[in-house]
């Protein structure tokens, strides 16, 4: 395979058939720095629409601003832990 100037690669038809890949199907490349290798996988959520219901449901509707605030808080807690 050859990488184009835009970083694109064409997966040969024989490989696509072997992997069962279809046209416009999403795939993900997973970097493995320890072994300096890359492998592919099918993404768990290949589109935004496929995320529907993945996080459960909320008791109340939230404004987007509130969703962002909660996400930011959770990110900070994961990164720095709780100090209480």
QUIZI-V904380 format. One record per helix or strand of 2 or more residues. SS is the DSSP state (2 for helix, 1 for strand). FROM is the first residue (numbers start at 1). LEN is the number of residues. Records with the same first field share a line. If there is no record, write none. Layout:
BEGIN
SS->FROM-LEN, FROM-LEN
END
This chain:
BEGIN
2->13-7, 49-3, 64-17
1->28-5, 37-5
END
